[in-house]
Amino acid sequence: MTTSPSQQKAEPMVAIQLLSACRILVINGKGGSGKTTVSTNLATWLAKRGETTVLVDTDPQASASHWLKSRPENLPKIFGVKIEPNSRITRSFQWRAPKSTRWLITDSAPGLADNALNDMVQNHDLIIVPVLPSDIDIRASARFIGELLLTQTMRQKRRPIAVVANRVKQHTNAWERLQKFLLSLNIPYPATLRDTQFYVKAYSEGRGIADYHQQSHERDRNDWDLILRWLDAQMEKSLWPDIENSSTGVLESSNAS
């Protein structure tokens, strides 16, 4: 497990099950869906609120951990935890975070199934599934979401789940097919993230879209505002506002057709 030494000394570490925090799982069974993009950007937005934010990296590629090492010290702090699958340290001991944690985001490894998938879901409160607009990704994501909803944990107590369309080029055939797929799920998809080099640049600099204030990034900041509104709505146990239907293309019209 890799953590930030300065923050670790500042306060005790506790098991994530004992945290008074919102634990968010970013997951898809297929690799390359943009889990790290969503995880790192979500962490930057939540850290910007001034609340203790933890980014857990369970992916063997360690992309989120590499991003965190590049993060400038003058930006809002994000506490990093790297889960080492082959470590001699037990997984339960690795899955710890500062006691003051308010937001915990897990960048999950791809390919989880059966008990491993169920255990991962069990330790989180909300689930976000990034999906790419390609036929291969759509089919793979459909299968994975089906498996996710059938896990024992989700059948016993369903966690709120949302889909985020990633690297989207709107007004293309691939985008139209992705829209139809998302509407068929009857699962919220609060926003779409466009295909832009801004995310590539942000990753290389250890930043998120929230860390850029230029006018050129406004459209992308607005996309994240929709995702954060969905997130806050779940935390407050309130109804998802009308923007769910307006941003998804209106589920009702899909059902009617």
N, C-alpha and C positions, 0 to 999 in steps of 0.2 A: 504494500500500500504506500503510495506517495502522497504526502501532504505538505502543507506550508508550515515550516517549523516555527516561524514567528507567531502565527495565529494559533498553532497547536499549544504553545506555551501560555497563551493569553487566557485560555479557558478550557475546561474539561471536554473530552471527546465522549460522545455517547452513541449507542446503537441507534441506527436510523429509525427503528421501530418505536423508540422512546422520544423522538423529537416532536416538539410542538411546531411542526412545519408542514408546508404543502410539498409533497414528494411527487415529482412529475417524471414520468417515464417516456422517453422518446425512443420509439422502437419500430422496426420493420424487419420482417424475416429476410428480406433481400438486401444485400450490400449495395452501397452506392446510391441510396435513396435520398441522401441529404440529412441524415440524422445528426451529424456533427454540425452542419450549418444551422439547423434548427436549435440544437442544444446550446451552442455557444452564443448565438444571438439572443436566445431567450434568457440566458444567464446574464448577459450584459444589460438587458432591459430591467431585469429584476434587481440587479446590483445597483443600478442607477437610482433606485428608490431609497437607497440607504439602509437596506435590510440585509442581514447576513445571508449570502447566497453561496451555495455549494454546487460544484459541477463534478459529478461522478463519472469516470471514464471506465467502462467495462469492456470496451472494444480492444481486441489484441493489437490493432493497428495504432492505438493510442493517439489518434488525431486530435482529440479534445485536449489531451495533456500537452501535446506539442504546441497547440494554439495558446494554452494558458501560460506556458513558459515564455512565449513571445509577447505577452501582454505588458504594455508600459505601466510602470509603477504609479504614474500620476492619474490613472483611470480608476474608477470604482473597483474595489477589491473583490475578487472571486476566489473562494477557497476551493482548492483542487484535491480530489481523492482519486487515485488510480487503483483499480482492483486488479491484482496480479493473479491470474488463474493457476499458475504453477508455483506460487509462493508457498513456503513452509508455514506461513501465518494463516490461520484459519479464515475462511471467508467471513464468518460472523464478526471476527475481530477487525477485519478490513473494512467492513461496512459500518464505519463510524463517522461522525461529523461533529462540529462544534455544537455545544448545547444551545447556543443562541440562534441556530440556523432557522431562518424563516422560509427559505425556498431551497429545495434540493432538486436538481435536474440530473437525470441519469441518461448518458449517451450509451445506449445498449449495444451489445454485440449482435451481429446478424445471425440468423440460423438457429435461434432458440426454439425449442419445441418441447411438448410434453411437460415433464416435471420442471425442467429448467425454466420454461416459459411461465408456468404457473407460479413458481417461486418468485420470479422477477415481478410479476404483476401484483402478487400478494404484498410486496413491500412498498407499493406506491399508491397514491391517491387519485391521480389523473394520468391519462394516457394520450399521447400525441403520436400519430402515425404519418410520417412524411411519405408522399407518393409522387413519383415522376410521371410525366405525360408520355409514356411509351407503352405500346401494347404488351411488351414483356413485363414491364413493371406493374401495369394495371392488373394483369392476370395473377402475377405473384402476390401482389398486395391483397387482391380479393381472397385468395386462399389463406393468406396469413391472418387477415382480419377475421375470417371464419374460425380459424383455429384459436385466435385470441378470445373471441366471444364464447367459445366452448370450454375454456379452461375452468377448472373447478372453482377458482377464486371468483371469476366473473359471473359464474352461474349462481354462486352463493350471495355475492354482494357486488353488483355491477359497478365498476368505476366509470366516471364520465370519460368519454373518448371523443377525440376530434381528429379529423384528417387535415393535413396541410399539404396543398398542392405545391410542389417545389420545382424550380427552374422552368417556369411556364412561359411559353411564347404564345400569347393570346391570339385569337383569330386564326388558328391553324387547325388542321384536321386532328392532330394529336390532342390539342386542347379540347376540342369538341368531344372526342371520345372519353377523355378524362372527366369532363363535366357529367356526361351521361353515367359513367361509373360511380362518381361520387353521389349523385342524386339517387342512384339505386340503392345505396347503403342505408339511407335514412339515418345517417350519422352527420352531425354538424361538420362543415369545413369552413371555419371562420374566415379564412383568407387564402390567397394564393401568393406565392413568392415568385417574382418574375426572374427570368433568366438574364442576369446581369453580371458584369465583371466586378461590380461593387462588392459582392460577397467573396469573390476570390481575393480581391485586394484586402478586404477586412480580415480574412483568415490569416493571410501572410503577415499582417501587422499586429496580430493578437487583439484585434478589435471586433466590435459588432456594429451593425447599422446604427444602434443607439449612440455610439460614440462619435458619429459624424453629424455635424450641424449644418452642412452646406445645403443650399436649396436643391441641388441636384439629387439629394438623397430623400427628399420629402415624400415622394411616392412610396418608397420602400418603408419609410418610418410609418406611414399611414397603414400599410399592410400589417405591420406588427401591432399597431394600436388595436386592430380588430382582434388579433389573437389574444392580446392581453385583456381585452374586455371579456372575451369568452372565459379566460382563466379566472378573472376576478368574479365573474358571475357564478362559477362553480364553487369558489371559496365562500361566497356569501350565501350559497344555497338559494339563489334567486333564479327566476326564469331568465333564460337566454333572451336578450332583447330582440326586437323585430329585425335587427340587422342580420340575424341568422338567415332568414329567408331572402332578404334582399341581396345578400352577398353570395348566396349559394345558387342563385338562379331560381329560387322559390320551389321548395319541395312539393308544395301543393299542386303546382301546375304540372310537375313531373308525374305525380300520382294520378292526376286527372287524365293525362295523356296515356 
